[in-house]
Amino acid sequence: SKKKGLSFEEKRVRMMEIFFETKDVFQLKDIEKIAPKEKGITSMSVKEILQSLVDDGMVDTDRIGTSNYFWAFPSKALHARKRKLEELESQFAESSQKKEALQKSIEKAKIGREDTAERAALMEELAALRQKKEQLKAEIDKYRECDPDVIEEMRQTNKVAKEAANRWTDNIFSIKSWAKRKFGFEESRIDKSFGIPEDFDYID
């Protein structure tokens, strides 16, 4: 069967072993030679793995001249792990406190909401009242047309529309008069050309 490759985390662990076992300082090219041979890490993935360790503060790096050097000592890694453990323990304690506070809030909220026959009857009555409210609202909406405020609003809207229509009627009569004077057209010809009905007039 085909041999399964190393996971990203396994490669990180094995690369740290290179530093811990040798306690030496390396250039990238050195690790690219050692990692495949001794730890089974492909040379193509060395740079990515190394950078992830640098980003996490597990491997130190410095530029000397034109070259970058990398190193990591067990003592520093131990301190880093201790700091991480302390951080996680602090987060855990904080989360535990929040959980406890939430649990207390839930228990407090449950007071007076126990599943009793009286509460069930009240909930049923509340549901019935809500349904009745919706029915009444639908009934009100149905008769909204008779609302004095709505009727007045409709009157005002109709008034504005009527005034606008009569203004346009004025404009059309003015244009017809101008066309008759300017070109000597008969009114019936103008009406026919522009689709103006014979009974066209102001709205009362």
N, C-alpha and C positions, 0 to 999 in steps of 0.2 A: 504494500500500500504506500501511497505517496506520503512523504514526511510532512507533517504540518509545520508551517512557519511560525516564528516567534511573534507573540503579540507585541504591541507598542510598549506596554508596561514591562514585559519581560526583557525587552531590549534595553530599556532604561536601567533596570536592575543590574543586568550584565555589564552595562557600560560603567556603572558606578563601581562594580567589582574591579575593573581595570585600574581605577584610581586608588581604591582602598588597598588592593593587593600589592601594588608597586610603590605607592606613596610618592609618585614621580610627577613631573610636569611635562606635558606633551603639547606638540603642535597638532593641528587638525590632520595633517598628512600622516603623522605617526599613528594616531588612533585609527585612521582609515586602513592602515596595514594590520594593526594588532587585532581590532574588533572582529573582522571576518575569520581570522586564523584561530584566535583563542576563545572567542565568545559566540561565534556563529552569527554575528550581526553583519548583514550585507553592507559593503562599503558605500553603496548608494544612499543608505538610510542613516549613516553615521552622523552627517552634518545636522539633519533634522532632529535626531535623538539628542545630540549634544546641545543643540540650541534650546530644546525644551527643558533640559536639566539646568542650563544657565538661567533661563527665564524663571525657573522655580527656586533659584538661589542655592541649588545643590552642588553646582560646579562653579568655581571662580574662573574668571578669564581676565587677561590683561594684554595690551598691545605693547610689544617691545620692538622698537625699530619698525620693520615692515611685517613682522610676524605676530600672530595671535597665539598666546599660550593658555593652556587649560590645566586646572588642577582641582583636586578635592581631597580633603583629609577626613578620616572617620570622626574625629572630635567635633568638627564643624557640623557634619551630618547628624551627629547625635544631638547637638544643641538645636539644630533646625527641627528635628523630629520632636524634641521635647517642647519647643515653642508651638509646633503644630498641634501636639497633643493637648497642651494647655489651652490653646485657642478653641479646639473642638470641645473640650470639657466645659469651657466657659459658655460656648454656644448651647451645649446640651443642658447646662444648668438654667440658662435663660429660657430655653424652650420648655423645660419642665415647669418653671415658674408660670409661664404664660398658659400652659396646659392646665395647671392647677387653678389659676385665676378663672379661666374659661369654664372649668368644671363647676366652680363655685357659683359662677353667674348662671349656668344652666340650672343648677339645683335651686337657686333663688327664684329663677323665672318659672320653675315648675310649681312653686307654692301657689295655691289657689287654682291651679289648672289640673288638679287630679281628676282622673276619669271617674267621676261620680254620676249617679243618675240625674242629679240636679243640673250638673254642668252639661250633660248630654241633651237634656230638655232645653236648656238655654241656647245651646249651639243650634239646635233644630229650629227654635223660635227665631234666632238671628238669621238663619238661612231663609226662612219663610218671609221675614220682613224685608230682606234684601231683594228677594224675588218680587215682592209686592211693590217695592220702590221702583224697580225696573219697569214693571207693568204700568205704574202711574206715570213714569217719565215718558213711556211710549204713548200713553193716552194724551199727555200734555202736548207732545210733539205733533200729534194728529190734529189737535185743535189750535195749533199755533197760529193758523191763518186768521183766527178770530181775535187774536191778541191786539188790543188797541195800538200798542207801540208798533207792532208789525204792520198793521193796516196804515198807520200814519207814515211809516217808512216807505211803503209801497206807493202811497199818494205822492210823496215827495219825489220818488224815483220817476213816476209817471209824468209829473209836472216838468221835471228836467228834460225827459225824453221828448215830451210834446213841444217844449220851447225849442229844442234842438231841431226837431223835424220841421217846425214852422220857419226857423231861420234858413234852412236849406230850401224850403219852398220859396221863400223870398228871393234867395239867390237865383233859383231856376227861373222865376218870373222876370228878374232883372236881366238875365242873360237872353231870354226869349225876346224881350223888348229891344235890347241892343242889337240882336241879330236881325229883327224886322226892320229897324231903322237903317242899319249898316248895309244889309244886303237885299232888303226888300222882300225877304222870304215871307210866305204866308204862315200863319200860326199853325195850321194843320200840317204843313210840310215839316215844320220844325219838330212838332210832336211826333210825327211818324219817323223822322230820321233818328231821333234820340230815344224812341220808345217811351214817350211820355203819354200816359193814358188821358182820354178825353175828360174824365171827371177829376183830374188832378187839381187839388185845392188845399187850402189850409185845414188843419185839424182843429175842430172846435173843442 
